[in-house]
């Protein structure tokens, strides 16, 4: 199978270690995951995330359809606002988690997880009705994320728009960043402040080079998917396919803040999710820290006194904390802080304890 490549691939293919990520040849690291992770926590990092999908949803019934398809309250959105959402099945499982951008009451852009682009668009197509059009613009766009405490300063050096005035989860279109017209969003997936920049695929290379040059004096590093994963993990940001799946609800995964069960329009999966919110889900996502030696990896089973109670969704040695920690989806009865559990690491049960999350919180 030929791997897909982003419009930026040629700009870093000789500089990065690349891997197959959901059918895309993507950089896993440039200078090493720990160095890139530290750069984002202390200065800034630049990420190619152009494998993500963009879907334009337009028409007089666009808002009503999104309100029915998604868990958050679309009707509360204002022009220029972004909103985190889940899209669920009737049984409450998660089809995807995504960002919605409101351009106007009749025009939205949805940002979809790379591996789910086709299945998401098929799901949405099957459920929309009335005056609404869907346009997949993923091939036409590139997405660059600049993240970290110095991100604003670096990006500000390349634009006349006052970025300090842009609040989190707000965006502005047609911002000139250097010579490139850019859709600038104050969002990210690292637990740090930062921006996500949507540009024409033709302009992506120019923007990438300009930002690397502008950021060099500040300690900006190009970063791969390895650091992106450890950063989002420390901040307890869900990853589709691990913390969220069609078998895991947004309530179980701890993103209930994006599920508005009492909004005016009923949405797909609402009854199940409402019950989970009121009664409490039978399973919950919690953090664990290893007491014994070993790293909890995705898919490892979790036990309490010889009874299997769940599994690890994500785990690593936290670069910020220097500790072996994980996120586990387990029976709610065992989720109290300091509860001792055992994780099966390659056939050996290793002691762990439930700890507070997120593992890292900015300032």
C-alpha positions in Angstrom: 0.0 0.0 0.0 1.3 3.4 -0.9 1.3 5.8 2.1 -0.3 9.2 1.7 2.0 12.2 2.2 1.0 15.7 3.4 1.9 18.8 1.3 4.8 19.4 3.8 6.4 16.0 3.5 9.2 17.1 1.0 10.2 19.9 3.4 11.3 17.5 6.2 11.6 14.0 4.8 15.4 14.0 5.2 15.2 15.6 8.6 12.6 13.4 10.4 12.1 9.8 11.3 8.8 8.9 9.6 6.3 6.1 10.3 3.0 4.8 8.9 0.3 6.6 10.8 -3.2 5.4 9.7 -2.0 5.2 6.1 0.0 8.4 6.2 3.8 8.7 6.2 4.2 11.1 9.1 7.2 12.3 11.1 7.4 10.6 14.5 10.4 12.8 15.6 13.0 15.2 14.4 15.5 15.7 17.2 14.0 13.1 19.7 10.7 12.9 21.4 12.0 14.2 24.8 13.7 17.2 23.3 10.6 18.1 21.3 8.3 17.6 24.3 10.5 19.9 26.4 10.6 22.5 23.6 6.7 22.7 23.6 6.5 22.9 27.4 9.3 25.5 27.7 9.4 27.4 24.4 7.5 26.2 21.2 7.1 23.4 18.8 5.9 23.3 15.2 3.8 20.3 14.0 2.6 19.2 10.6 -0.9 17.9 11.2 -2.1 18.1 7.6 -3.4 14.5 7.7 -6.4 15.8 9.6 -9.6 16.2 7.6 -11.7 19.3 6.9 -15.4 19.2 6.0 -17.4 22.3 5.1 -21.1 22.0 6.1 -23.2 24.8 4.6 -26.9 25.6 4.0 -30.0 27.0 5.8 -30.3 23.7 7.7 -26.6 23.4 8.6 -27.0 24.5 12.2 -30.0 22.2 12.8 -28.2 19.2 11.4 -25.1 19.7 13.4 -27.2 20.3 16.5 -28.7 16.8 16.0 -25.5 15.1 15.0 -23.2 16.5 17.7 -23.2 16.4 21.5 -22.3 20.0 22.3 -24.7 22.9 21.9 -24.1 24.3 18.4 -26.8 27.0 18.9 -24.6 28.6 21.6 -21.8 29.3 19.1 -21.1 32.7 17.7 -19.4 33.6 14.4 -15.6 33.2 14.8 -15.9 30.6 17.5 -14.6 27.0 17.7 -16.2 24.3 19.8 -15.1 20.8 20.9 -17.6 18.1 20.1 -18.3 14.3 20.1 -20.4 12.6 17.4 -22.1 9.5 18.8 -24.1 6.4 17.9 -27.6 5.7 19.2 -25.9 3.5 21.9 -23.7 6.4 23.1 -20.4 5.1 21.5 -18.2 7.7 19.9 -18.1 7.9 16.1 -15.4 10.7 16.4 -14.4 13.7 18.5 -13.9 16.8 16.4 -13.7 20.6 16.4 -16.5 22.7 14.8 -15.8 26.2 13.5 -18.7 28.6 13.0 -18.1 30.9 10.0 -21.8 32.0 10.0 -25.2 30.6 10.9 -25.2 28.8 7.5 -21.5 27.9 7.2 -19.4 25.6 9.4 -16.1 23.8 9.1 -15.6 20.4 10.9 -12.1 19.1 11.6 -12.0 15.3 11.6 -9.5 12.8 12.8 -7.3 11.5 10.0 -8.3 7.8 10.2 -12.0 8.7 10.4 -12.4 11.1 7.5 -14.2 8.7 5.1 -16.3 7.0 7.8 -17.2 10.4 9.4 -18.3 11.9 6.1 -20.4 8.7 5.4 -22.0 8.9 8.8 -22.8 12.6 8.4 -24.1 12.1 4.9 -26.4 9.3 6.1 -27.9 11.5 8.8 -28.3 15.0 7.3 -31.6 16.3 5.9 -33.0 19.4 4.3 -30.9 22.2 2.8 -27.4 21.2 3.7 -24.3 20.6 1.6 -21.1 18.8 2.5 -17.7 19.5 0.9 -14.6 17.6 1.8 -11.8 20.1 1.4 -9.1 18.0 3.1 -7.0 17.7 0.0 -7.0 21.4 -0.6 -5.8 22.3 2.9 -2.8 21.9 5.1 -2.7 22.3 8.9 0.3 23.5 10.9 0.2 23.8 14.7 2.5 26.1 16.6 2.3 25.3 20.3 4.0 26.4 23.6 4.5 29.5 25.8 6.5 31.3 23.0 4.0 30.4 20.2 2.2 33.8 20.4 5.4 35.8 20.3 6.7 33.9 17.3 3.5 34.0 15.3 3.0 37.7 16.2 6.3 38.5 14.6 4.9 37.4 11.3 1.5 39.2 11.3 -0.1 42.6 12.0 -3.2 41.1 13.6 -3.1 41.5 17.4 -3.1 37.9 18.4 -3.4 38.7 22.1 -7.0 39.8 21.4 -7.9 36.3 20.1 -9.3 34.3 23.0 -8.9 30.5 23.2 -11.4 28.7 20.9 -11.7 31.7 18.7 -10.5 32.1 15.1 -10.0 34.6 12.3 -9.8 34.0 8.6 -7.6 35.6 5.9 -4.9 36.6 8.4 -1.7 37.4 6.6 1.1 35.4 8.2 4.1 36.7 6.3 2.9 36.4 2.7 0.4 33.6 3.3 -3.3 34.1 3.9 -4.1 31.9 6.9 -7.1 30.7 8.9 -5.7 31.3 12.5 -7.3 29.4 15.4 -6.3 29.7 19.0 -6.6 25.9 19.7 -4.3 23.0 20.1 -3.7 19.5 21.4 -0.7 19.8 23.7 -2.0 21.3 27.0 -0.1 24.5 26.1 -1.2 27.8 24.6 -0.9 28.0 20.8 -2.4 28.2 17.4 -3.6 26.0 14.6 -3.1 27.4 11.1 -5.2 26.3 8.2 -3.7 27.2 4.8 -3.9 26.3 1.1 -1.8 23.2 0.5 0.1 25.2 -2.1 1.2 27.8 0.6 2.0 25.3 3.4 5.7 25.0 2.6 6.2 28.8 2.7 4.4 29.1 6.0 6.4 26.2 7.5 9.8 27.7 6.5 8.8 31.2 7.7 7.7 30.0 11.1 10.8 27.8 11.6 13.0 30.9 10.8 11.0 33.2 13.0 11.0 30.7 15.9 14.7 29.7 15.9 15.8 32.5 18.3 13.0 31.5 20.7 14.0 27.8 20.7 11.2 26.5 18.4 11.7 23.0 17.2 9.9 21.0 14.5 8.0 18.2 16.3 6.7 14.8 15.3 3.7 12.7 16.4 5.7 11.2 19.2 5.9 14.4 21.2 2.3 15.3 20.1 1.2 12.1 21.8 3.2 12.5 25.1 2.0 16.1 25.3 -1.7 15.4 24.8 -1.4 12.4 27.1 0.0 14.4 30.0 -2.8 16.9 29.6 -5.4 14.1 29.5 -6.6 15.0 26.0 -8.5 12.0 24.5 -7.1 10.2 21.4 -9.6 8.6 19.1 -9.0 4.9 18.8 -7.7 4.8 22.4 -9.6 6.9 24.9 -12.6 7.1 22.5 -14.1 4.5 20.2 -17.5 3.3 19.1 -17.4 1.2 22.3 -16.5 4.0 24.6 -18.8 6.9 25.3 -17.7 10.5 25.8 -19.0 10.3 29.4 -16.8 7.3 30.2 -13.8 9.0 28.5 -14.2 12.1 30.7 -15.2 14.6 28.1 -18.7 15.1 29.5 -18.2 18.8 29.4 -18.7 18.6 25.6 -22.0 16.7 26.1 -25.0 18.9 26.7 -27.8 16.4 27.4 -30.4 19.1 28.1 -29.9 21.2 24.9 -33.1 22.1 23.1 -32.7 19.8 20.1 -32.3 16.1 20.8 -29.2 14.5 19.4 -28.1 11.0 18.4 -27.2 9.0 21.6 -28.7 11.5 23.9 -30.9 9.1 26.0 -27.9 6.8 26.8 -25.6 9.7 27.6 -28.1 11.5 29.7 -28.5 8.4 31.9 -24.8 8.0 32.2 -24.5 11.6 33.3 -27.3 11.3 35.9 -26.5 7.8 37.3 -22.8 7.8 36.6 -21.2 5.5 34.0 -20.3 1.9 34.9 -16.7 2.5 33.6 -14.5 5.6 34.0 -11.2 6.8 32.6 -8.7 7.6 35.4 -5.0 8.1 35.7 -2.6 5.5 37.3 1.0 5.7 38.4 3.1 2.6 38.5 4.3 1.6 41.9 6.2 -1.4 40.5 8.5 -1.4 37.5 7.1 -1.2 34.0 5.2 1.1 31.6 1.5 0.6 31.2 0.8 0.4 27.4 -2.3 0.6 25.3 -4.4 -2.6 25.6 -2.8 -4.0 28.8 -5.4 -5.5 31.1 -6.1 -4.0 34.6 -6.9 -6.2 37.6 -8.1 -5.9 41.1 -7.6 -9.0 43.3 -7.5 -11.4 40.3 -10.7 -9.8 38.7 -10.1 -8.1 35.4 -11.7 -4.6 35.7 -10.6 -2.8 32.6 -7.7 -1.9 30.3 -5.0 0.7 29.6 -6.0 3.2 26.9 -2.7 5.1 26.9 0.6 5.0 28.9 4.2 6.1 28.8 7.0 7.4 30.9 5.9 11.1 31.3 8.7 13.3 30.1 7.6 16.1 32.4 7.1 14.0 35.5 9.7 11.3 34.9 7.2 8.8 36.1 5.5 5.7 34.4 1.9 6.7 34.2 -1.2 5.6 32.2 -4.9 6.3 31.5 -7.1 3.3 32.2 -10.8 2.6 31.5 -12.0 0.6 34.5 -15.1 -0.3 36.5 -16.3 2.9 38.4 -16.1 1.1 41.8 -12.3 1.1 41.7 -11.7 4.7 40.6 -11.1 6.4 44.0 -7.8 8.2 44.4 -4.9 5.9 45.8 -6.8 2.7 45.0 -4.3 0.0 44.3 -4.6 -2.0 41.1 -2.5 -4.4 39.1 -1.5 -4.1 35.4 -0.6 -7.1 33.4 2.7 -6.2 31.8 3.8 -9.0 29.5 2.3 -11.7 31.7 3.4 -10.2 35.0 1.0 -8.4 37.4 2.6 -5.1 38.4 1.3 -2.8 41.2 -0.2 0.6 40.3 -2.3 3.2 42.1 -5.0 5.6 40.9 -3.8 9.2 40.8 -5.2 12.7 40.0 -5.4 13.8 36.3 -4.4 15.6 34.2 -0.8 14.6 34.9 0.2 18.1 33.7 -1.6 21.4 33.8 -0.2 24.6 32.4 0.6 27.4 34.9 
